[in-house]
Amino acid sequence: MAMNSTLSVGVNLSLRLDPFLKFNSKTLPLSKLDACGSRRGLHVCRSSLAEEQQQTISFSEPETHLINALIGIQGRGKSASPQQLQDVERAVKVLEGLEGVSEPTNSDLIEGCWQLMFTTRPGTASPIQRTFVGVDFFSVFQDVYLRTNDPRVSNIVRFSDAIGELKVEAAAAIENGKRIIFQFDRAAFSFNFLPFKVPYPVPFRILGDEAKGWLDTTYLSPSGNLRISRGNKGTTFVLQKKTEPRQRLLAAISTGSQVRETIDEFISLNKNIAKDEIELLEGEWQMIWSSQLAFFILQTETDSWLENAANGLMGKQIVKKNGQLKFVVDILLGLRFSMTGTYEKSGTNKYDVIMDDAAIIAGPYGYPLEMETKINLELLYSDEKVRISKGYNNYVFVHVRTDGTKQK
């Protein structure tokens, strides 16, 4: 993105993409239209799943590998583990070694609104980047318009539909088939509750070379949907024009916007395309949303914290071979709640779960608890990265796989 040179002065609002997700097929149906930008502002277009079922997004196998590497990464790279960063870097290098669009800056495919899904080195970014770009609740976009009388690259942080956005603009020019050179020259907040824009107080004119930079596009997909760019300060960016349904699902969870509706649409869509029975896959699964906890925020339930943990409504699930299951919840100051048990298949996409060995763990020591929980677990959707299930009290759960191992 056109951001690297201004990181040190608080101007670079580099794009970061929300976690990517993978479908078993390489052609992925859209559930909604993406947010889209324009020279004159950011417009959000949404339509129902039923209206968009016929639209598809195609990814090649190497592109799908990158998408899978990005799923579950928080803060568009800010909270990525060393293993996650290594997986992303490997997938990026593979794509950069393949033949995408040969001269991306001379192609119409680079024009338009790109959503930032991931960026490296977010910890060394400007205060503005650290404040906005690493927050999953915000969406970050980049507008690229080079074929006009006033070519520009703009970085946009969209806070929410109710609040508005921050837009940082740069005058841009094409240097060669891959490089865009830019100079930031204006920025403003557009708050939806104000009839005027609020200028962002950065003295672009006196910053000189600090407001300048360049951006190389090292891979642009032939579909025009996926882009990898590297900036003049060594930062790598992964951006998309359109996101696939699982990405939309995680984005809805991150922003807290229409989560249940998005889950229902997602499950409905996958019921139409699913062919095989869903299996409870091994691995470590982090819960990122549940309908019970979403309700708990608004109204106190009768269950205690400990009961919520015992019912799998919090923390991480570790699914092991031979029907072994474990719940782990980090409490505080190194304390953890741990509960183990078994699961057994009871029907199509259904399992009986019995958890009966609980303890509070502090380092090498454990304090046993007398608890037993029986759960009827139904899988609504599952692949190697994302799982949606219905469990205790018919609450719906969304888990993301965090161990990175491959299923055979």
Secondary structure in CASP SS format (residue, H / E / C, confidence):
PFRMAT SS
TARGET T0000
AUTHOR 0000-0000-0000
METHOD secondary structure of the structure
MODEL  1
M C 1.00
A C 1.00
M C 1.00
N H 1.00
S H 1.00
T H 1.00
L H 1.00
S H 1.00
V H 1.00
G C 1.00
V C 1.00
N C 1.00
L C 1.00
S C 1.00
L C 1.00
R C 1.00
L C 1.00
D C 1.00
P C 1.00
F C 1.00
L C 1.00
K C 1.00
F C 1.00
N C 1.00
S C 1.00
K C 1.00
T E 1.00
L E 1.00
P E 1.00
L C 1.00
S C 1.00
K C 1.00
L C 1.00
D C 1.00
A E 1.00
C E 1.00
G E 1.00
S E 1.00
R C 1.00
R C 1.00
G E 1.00
L E 1.00
H E 1.00
V E 1.00
C C 1.00
R C 1.00
S C 1.00
S C 1.00
L H 1.00
A H 1.00
E H 1.00
E H 1.00
Q C 1.00
Q C 1.00
Q C 1.00
T E 1.00
I E 1.00
S E 1.00
F C 1.00
S C 1.00
E H 1.00
P H 1.00
E H 1.00
T H 1.00
H H 1.00
L H 1.00
I H 1.00
N H 1.00
A H 1.00
L H 1.00
I C 1.00
G C 1.00
I C 1.00
Q H 1.00
G H 1.00
R H 1.00
G H 1.00
K C 1.00
S C 1.00
A C 1.00
S C 1.00
P H 1.00
Q H 1.00
Q H 1.00
L H 1.00
Q H 1.00
D H 1.00
V H 1.00
E H 1.00
R H 1.00
A H 1.00
V H 1.00
K H 1.00
V H 1.00
L H 1.00
E H 1.00
G C 1.00
L C 1.00
E C 1.00
G C 1.00
V C 1.00
S C 1.00
E C 1.00
P H 1.00
T H 1.00
N H 1.00
S C 1.00
D H 1.00
L H 1.00
I H 1.00
E C 1.00
G E 1.00
C E 1.00
W E 1.00
Q E 1.00
L E 1.00
M E 1.00
F E 1.00
T E 1.00
T C 1.00
R C 1.00
P H 1.00
G H 1.00
T H 1.00
A C 1.00
S C 1.00
P H 1.00
I H 1.00
Q H 1.00
R H 1.00
T H 1.00
F H 1.00
V H 1.00
G C 1.00
V C 1.00
D C 1.00
F C 1.00
F C 1.00
S E 1.00
V E 1.00
F E 1.00
Q E 1.00
D E 1.00
V E 1.00
Y E 1.00
L C 1.00
R C 1.00
T C 1.00
N C 1.00
D C 1.00
P C 1.00
R E 1.00
V E 1.00
S E 1.00
N E 1.00
I E 1.00
V E 1.00
R E 1.00
F E 1.00
S E 1.00
D C 1.00
A C 1.00
I C 1.00
G E 1.00
E E 1.00
L E 1.00
K E 1.00
V E 1.00
E E 1.00
A E 1.00
A E 1.00
A E 1.00
A E 1.00
I E 1.00
E C 1.00
N C 1.00
G C 1.00
K C 1.00
R E 1.00
I E 1.00
I E 1.00
F E 1.00
Q E 1.00
F E 1.00
D E 1.00
R E 1.00
A E 1.00
A E 1.00
F E 1.00
S E 1.00
F E 1.00
N C 1.00
F C 1.00
L C 1.00
P C 1.00
F C 1.00
K C 1.00
V E 1.00
P E 1.00
Y C 1.00
P C 1.00
V C 1.00
P C 1.00
F H 1.00
R H 1.00
I H 1.00
L H 1.00
G H 1.00
D H 1.00
E H 1.00
A H 1.00
K E 1.00
G E 1.00
W E 1.00
L E 1.00
D E 1.00
T E 1.00
T E 1.00
Y E 1.00
L E 1.00
S C 1.00
P C 1.00
S C 1.00
G C 1.00
N C 1.00
L E 1.00
R E 1.00
I E 1.00
S E 1.00
R E 1.00
G E 1.00
N C 1.00
K C 1.00
G C 1.00
T C 1.00
T E 1.00
F E 1.00
V E 1.00
L E 1.00
Q E 1.00
K C 1.00
K C 1.00
T C 1.00
E C 1.00
P H 1.00
R H 1.00
Q H 1.00
R H 1.00
L H 1.00
L H 1.00
A H 1.00
A H 1.00
I H 1.00
S H 1.00
T H 1.00
G C 1.00
S C 1.00
Q C 1.00
V H 1.00
R H 1.00
E H 1.00
T H 1.00
I H 1.00
D H 1.00
E H 1.00
F H 1.00
I H 1.00
S H 1.00
L H 1.00
N H 1.00
K H 1.00
N H 1.00
I H 1.00
A C 1.00
K C 1.00
D C 1.00
E C 1.00
I C 1.00
E C 1.00
L C 1.00
L C 1.00
E C 1.00
G E 1.00
E E 1.00
W E 1.00
Q E 1.00
M E 1.00
I E 1.00
W E 1.00
S E 1.00
S H 1.00
Q H 1.00
L H 1.00
A H 1.00
F H 1.00
F H 1.00
I H 1.00
L H 1.00
Q C 1.00
T C 1.00
E C 1.00
T C 1.00
D C 1.00
S C 1.00
W H 1.00
L H 1.00
E H 1.00
N H 1.00
A H 1.00
A H 1.00
N C 1.00
G C 1.00
L C 1.00
M C 1.00
G C 1.00
K E 1.00
Q E 1.00
I E 1.00
V E 1.00
K C 1.00
K H 1.00
N H 1.00
G H 1.00
Q E 1.00
L E 1.00
K E 1.00
F E 1.00
V E 1.00
V E 1.00
D E 1.00
I C 1.00
L C 1.00
L C 1.00
G C 1.00
L E 1.00
R E 1.00
F E 1.00
S E 1.00
M E 1.00
T E 1.00
G E 1.00
T E 1.00
Y E 1.00
E E 1.00
K E 1.00
S E 1.00
G E 1.00
T C 1.00
N C 1.00
K E 1.00
Y E 1.00
D E 1.00
V E 1.00
I E 1.00
M E 1.00
D E 1.00
D E 1.00
A E 1.00
A E 1.00
I E 1.00
I E 1.00
A E 1.00
G C 1.00
P C 1.00
Y E 1.00
G E 1.00
Y E 1.00
P E 1.00
L E 1.00
E C 1.00
M C 1.00
E C 1.00
T E 1.00
K E 1.00
I E 1.00
N E 1.00
L E 1.00
E E 1.00
L E 1.00
L E 1.00
Y E 1.00
S E 1.00
D C 1.00
E C 1.00
K C 1.00
V E 1.00
R E 1.00
I E 1.00
S E 1.00
K E 1.00
G C 1.00
Y H 1.00
N H 1.00
N H 1.00
Y C 1.00
V E 1.00
F E 1.00
V E 1.00
H E 1.00
V E 1.00
R E 1.00
T C 1.00
D C 1.00
G C 1.00
T C 1.00
K C 1.00
Q C 1.00
K C 1.00
END
